[in-house]
């Protein structure tokens, strides 16, 4: 995947997925399944982009295309946090859990964007 495409996806898809997820937080009722599905889609996109980065050879190399081991570890932590938060929303359908899941997913997405 070309770096320009990654930035385009990060700049267009991620905010759209988060915006769709935020629509469910506007009310005090339970979170609709469609909003949870939007979060899961956002997580899948983030995991795909993270995989592209983590598949690179470890730095330092003579090449300027490499993956920093500390960044890879941070991405793994953010991914696990976002996954657990989304599963919590699936179980509870609570708007408070939805807000936490959106924040966790946004942090994960930000870690990927920063690495690129």
N, C-alpha and C positions, 0 to 999 in steps of 0.2 A: 504494500500500500504506500503510495507516494505521500511524503510529508504534507504537501499542500492539501491533499484530500483529507488527511487526518485532521488538520486544523479546521477545514470546512465542516467536517462531521462534528468535531468537538464544538464548533461555534454555532452550528445550526441545530443539530439533532438533540444534543444534551439539554439546551435551554427549553426546547419544545417539549421534551419528555417531562422535564421538571414542571413546566407550566401546566401540562395536562394533569400531573399528579396534584398540583396545588389546587385545582378546581374542586377536588374532593374535600379539602380542608376548610372550605369557606363555611360549611354548615356544622352544626353540632350533632348531626346524625351520624350513623355508622358510615364507614368508607365503602363506596360502591366497588364491586369486583373489577369494573373497568379501570378504575384508578390504580388498583393494585396491579393489574396486568400492565398498565403503562410503566409503573415502577420496575416491574420485572423485565420489560423490554429495554428500559434504560440500563438496567444492570447487565443484560446480555450484550448490549452495544459496548458498554464500558469494558466488560471482560474481553471482548474481541479486540478492542484497541490495546488493552493492557497486554494481551497475549502477543500482539505484534511487537510491542516493545520488549517484553521479557524473553522473546525468542532470539533477540540479537545476542551476539557473543558478549561475554562479560568484558567490561573495561578494566584496565587500559589495554588498548590495542593500537597498532600503528594506524588502523582505520579510524576515521572520525565517526563511524557508525557502530556504537556499542551501547550496552545497557549497564548502568551503575548498579552493583549488587545491593546497596542500601536503598536505592529507589525501588528496585524490584521487591525487596522485603516490605517496604512501606505500602506499596500497591497491594501486596497480598493481605496486609492487615486491614487496609481500607476496604478491600473486597469482602473479607470475612465479616467485617462490621456491617457493611451495607446488606449483605445477604441475610445476616441474622435479624437485622431491623425489618427487612421486607417480610421475612417469615413471621415475625411478631405481628405485623399488620395483617397478614393472611389469617392468623389465628384469632386476633381480637377484633379486627375491623374498627378499631378505635382511632379517632382523628388525632389524638395525641401521639399514638404510635406511628401514624402516617407522617406527621411532622418530623419525627425522629428519623424515619426511614428516608425521607426526602433530604434531610440534612446529611445523613450518612452517604447517600448516593452522590450528592453534590460534592462532598469531600473526596470521594473516590474519583469522580470525574475530574476534579481539579488536580489531583495527583497525577493523573494520566496526561492531562494537558500540559502541566508543568514539565513533565519528563520529555515531551516532544519538543 
